[in-house]
Amino acid sequence: MQRICFCLQVKRERLSEYKSRHREVWPEMLAALSRTGWRNYSLFLRDDGLLIGYLETDDFDRALKGMAETEVNARWQRDMAPFFDVSDAARPDERMQPLPEVFHLA
């Protein structure tokens, strides 16, 4: 099992709406995440827009690929892209780069 942590940057002027959207994640998106191996998935958002994501999965690359192949993920990523500060055209899920784990207390 892999523990994955990643950071993204949400635009400060979009924080409230970003939080609101995540209170009502589409049921088909939740089902797709579960089906493709995303477990114990959490997002944390700081007031300056720093977004920390955490999940557990058997294989992160496979979990990303599985979601990338779903229609619901394409819709979700398209809807969520304007919330992020990015300098390129990559979708938010394509920008998830795992941080190296330096300590874990089991």
Backbone hydrogen bonds in HBPLUS format (Angstrom, degrees):
<---DONOR---> <-ACCEPTOR-->    atom                        ^
c    i                          cat <-CA-CA->   ^        H-A-AA   ^      H-
h    n   atom  resd res      DA  || num        DHA   H-A  angle D-A-AA Bond
n    s   type  num  typ     dist DA aas  dist angle  dist       angle   num
A0002-GLN N   A0057-THR O   2.64 MM  55  5.33 176.1  1.65 168.0 169.2     1
A0057-THR N   A0002-GLN O   2.98 MM  55  5.33 154.1  2.05 146.5 154.6     2
A0004-ILE N   A0055-LEU O   2.81 MM  51  5.27 175.3  1.81 162.6 163.8     3
A0055-LEU N   A0004-ILE O   2.93 MM  51  5.27 149.8  2.02 146.2 153.3     4
A0099-LEU N   A0005-CYS O   2.72 MM  94  5.62 158.4  1.77 162.0 167.2     5
A0006-PHE N   A0053-GLY O   2.96 MM  47  5.16 151.3  2.05 137.4 144.2     6
A0053-GLY N   A0006-PHE O   2.83 MM  47  5.16 167.4  1.84 149.7 154.0     7
A0008-LEU N   A0051-LEU O   2.91 MM  43  5.07 149.7  2.01 140.1 148.1     8
A0051-LEU N   A0008-LEU O   2.85 MM  43  5.07 171.9  1.86 156.0 153.3     9
A0085-ASP N   A0009-GLN O   2.89 MM  76  5.64 163.5  1.92 151.9 156.9    10
A0010-VAL N   A0049-GLY O   2.80 MM  39  4.58 173.5  1.80 140.4 138.5    11
A0011-LYS N   A0083-PHE O   2.73 MM  72  5.71 167.9  1.75 155.8 159.3    12
A0014-ARG N   A0011-LYS O   2.91 MM   3  5.35 158.7  1.95 115.6 122.6    13
A0015-LEU N   A0012-ARG O   3.34 MM   3  5.43 174.1  2.35 110.7 111.9    14
A0018-TYR N   A0014-ARG O   2.89 MM   4  6.01 157.2  1.94 157.1 164.7    15
A0019-LYS N   A0015-LEU O   2.97 MM   4  6.23 164.6  1.99 156.3 158.9    16
A0020-SER N   A0016-SER O   3.02 MM   4  6.25 159.3  2.06 145.9 152.1    17
A0021-ARG N   A0017-GLU O   2.87 MM   4  6.11 160.1  1.90 154.0 158.2    18
A0022-HIS N   A0018-TYR O   3.22 MM   4  6.50 145.7  2.34 143.4 152.0    19
A0022-HIS N   A0019-LYS O   3.13 MM   3  5.25 124.2  2.45  96.8 111.0    20
A0023-ARG N   A0020-SER O   3.08 MM   3  5.26 152.4  2.16 103.9 112.5    21
A0024-GLU N   A0021-ARG O   3.25 MM   3  5.49 152.5  2.33 101.3 109.4    22
A0029-MET N   A0026-TRP O   2.95 MM   3  5.19 131.9  2.19 105.2 118.7    23
A0030-LEU N   A0026-TRP O   3.07 MM   4  6.47 159.6  2.11 157.7 163.3    24
A0031-ALA N   A0027-PRO O   2.95 MM   4  6.18 157.8  2.00 148.6 154.8    25
A0032-ALA N   A0028-GLU O   3.07 MM   4  6.12 153.0  2.14 132.6 139.6    26
A0033-LEU N   A0029-MET O   2.95 MM   4  6.22 161.3  1.99 154.2 158.8    27
A0034-SER N   A0030-LEU O   3.09 MM   4  6.33 166.2  2.11 149.8 153.1    28
A0035-ARG N   A0031-ALA O   2.86 MM   4  6.01 164.0  1.88 151.1 156.3    29
A0036-THR N   A0032-ALA O   2.97 MM   4  6.07 144.9  2.09 147.8 155.5    30
A0038-TRP N   A0033-LEU O   2.96 MM   5  5.26 163.3  1.99 156.7 151.1    31
A0037-GLY N   A0034-SER O   3.20 MM   3  5.40 166.7  2.22 110.1 112.7    32
A0039-ARG N   A0056-GLU O   2.86 MM  17  5.06 149.4  1.96 161.5 166.6    33
A0056-GLU N   A0039-ARG O   2.78 MM  17  5.06 162.3  1.81 154.7 155.1    34
A0042-SER N   A0054-TYR O   2.74 MM  12  5.20 158.6  1.79 153.9 160.4    35
A0054-TYR N   A0042-SER O   2.86 MM  12  5.20 156.1  1.92 154.5 156.8    36
A0044-PHE N   A0052-ILE O   2.77 MM   8  5.04 152.0  1.84 149.1 158.2    37
A0052-ILE N   A0044-PHE O   2.78 MM   8  5.04 164.7  1.80 151.5 156.9    38
A0046-ARG N   A0050-LEU O   2.88 MM   4  5.18 168.0  1.90 151.7 155.5    39
A0049-GLY N   A0046-ARG O   2.91 MM   3  5.39 160.9  1.94 120.6 124.3    40
A0063-ALA N   A0059-ASP O   2.87 MM   4  6.14 152.7  1.95 151.6 160.5    41
A0064-LEU N   A0060-PHE O   2.85 MM   4  6.09 162.7  1.88 157.8 161.0    42
A0065-LYS N   A0061-ASP O   2.94 MM   4  6.10 164.1  1.97 147.3 152.2    43
A0066-GLY N   A0062-ARG O   2.81 MM   4  5.93 157.3  1.86 145.8 152.4    44
A0067-MET N   A0063-ALA O   3.10 MM   4  6.32 159.6  2.14 145.1 149.7    45
A0068-ALA N   A0064-LEU O   2.87 MM   4  6.09 158.1  1.92 150.9 157.9    46
A0069-GLU N   A0065-LYS O   3.15 MM   4  6.36 131.4  2.40 142.6 153.4    47
A0069-GLU N   A0066-GLY O   3.31 MM   3  5.38 140.2  2.48  95.8 106.3    48
A0070-THR N   A0067-MET O   2.95 MM   3  5.36 167.7  1.97 117.5 121.2    49
A0074-ALA N   A0070-THR O   3.40 MM   4  6.71 155.3  2.47 139.8 145.8    50
A0075-ARG N   A0071-GLU O   3.13 MM   4  6.48 157.4  2.18 150.7 156.1    51
A0076-TRP N   A0072-VAL O   2.90 MM   4  6.12 164.8  1.93 150.9 155.3    52
A0077-GLN N   A0073-ASN O   2.83 MM   4  5.91 173.3  1.83 157.2 159.1    53
A0078-ARG N   A0074-ALA O   3.08 MM   4  6.12 155.4  2.14 140.6 147.5    54
A0079-ASP N   A0075-ARG O   2.97 MM   4  6.21 156.4  2.03 149.5 155.9    55
A0080-MET N   A0076-TRP O   2.86 MM   4  6.06 148.2  1.96 151.3 160.9    56
A0081-ALA N   A0077-GLN O   2.93 MM   4  5.81 139.7  2.10 146.9 154.1    57
A0083-PHE N   A0080-MET O   2.96 MM   3  5.66 163.4  1.99 128.4 133.9    58
A0084-PHE N   A0081-ALA O   3.20 MM   3  5.84 169.9  2.21 124.8 127.5    59
A0094-GLU N   A0091-ARG O   2.94 MM   3  5.23 136.6  2.13 107.9 120.6    60
A0095-ARG N   A0092-PRO O   3.05 MM   3  5.25 154.0  2.12 106.3 114.5    61
